[in-house]
Amino acid sequence: MKKILLSAFIVTSFASNAQTHRFIYDVEDKKDSAQNVTTKENYHLDIEPKAIRYYPRDFFIGDSLVAHNLAIPNGANFNTSNILTHKSGTDDYEYYDVLENIILKLPSKNKQNWKLTEEKKEVKDLKLQKATTTWGGRNWIAWFTSDIPFQEGPYKFHGLPGLIVELYDDQNNYKFELVKTQKLTKPYVNQYISYMIEQSVPVNEEKYTATKLKYYDSPINTLRNNSGSTKSNEEFYLNDGTKVGENNSREVNERLRESVRKYNNPIELDKAIKYPL
């Protein structure tokens, strides 16, 4: 495991009234379960007294570039696909699914029935204990530490008597590993996250699935209609900077459809949407 930047001072500070505690995870996952190829990204878990946010680190990088009047590098491929918010002390979560210019807000209640084991280990400064659960259609193994007194973890995982430090499923599709901690002296406001939350459309499970299937049926038409354009040949941009116009709309449309079909291995496997070929 990579060295966790966790000093005795930081551990002591967890009991204080600091505004934000940030935990950064390495996340390895197989976006395509049929291929033995993993992707590694960083995610932030920001814990404040009443609210918790979990999001790709690319949101933080993009916000920092704008705050310092720096241009986004050409060819940069940012992951701004989802945001999770969680009301502290509850099982209530809000999942924000970012489909280019469409942001869906899906509320849900999530609780794992953890089984604590007697198995323990020590990694760097931390004493870890093992726990297991079956949730979301997968079997999970977690290593948590009561040295960090937050009953939280990556994604929607929570409820253990300490922060989750390591988490993985028994088929090696997902692995989460805590690699860094930070203490922020004031609340962190990310303009991208704030904007997407403000622009989100609340949906239930049925509406969420229907919207995803509609998007898959014709991504370009869905995005164009959502942008307010009434002209089929009017140009617009995707989040990755791709200009979509009359000459390439069919090609981009098929690329987006193929991506949806291929990368359909969500953490909650039992909620995977079945897309037609």
Secondary structure as UniProt FT lines:
FT   HELIX           8..13
FT   TURN            14..15
FT   STRAND          20..29
FT   TURN            33..34
FT   STRAND          39..47
FT   STRAND          51..56
FT   HELIX           57..67
FT   TURN            68..69
FT   TURN            74..75
FT   STRAND          82..87
FT   TURN            88..89
FT   STRAND          92..99
FT   TURN            100..101
FT   STRAND          102..109
FT   STRAND          115..123
FT   TURN            124..125
FT   STRAND          126..135
FT   TURN            136..137
FT   STRAND          138..145
FT   TURN            146..147
FT   TURN            155..156
FT   STRAND          163..169
FT   TURN            170..171
FT   STRAND          174..184
FT   HELIX           191..199
FT   STRAND          201..202
FT   HELIX           205..217
FT   HELIX           219..226
FT   TURN            227..228
FT   TURN            232..233
FT   STRAND          236..237
FT   TURN            239..240
FT   STRAND          243..244
FT   TURN            246..248
FT   HELIX           249..262
FT   HELIX           269..271
//
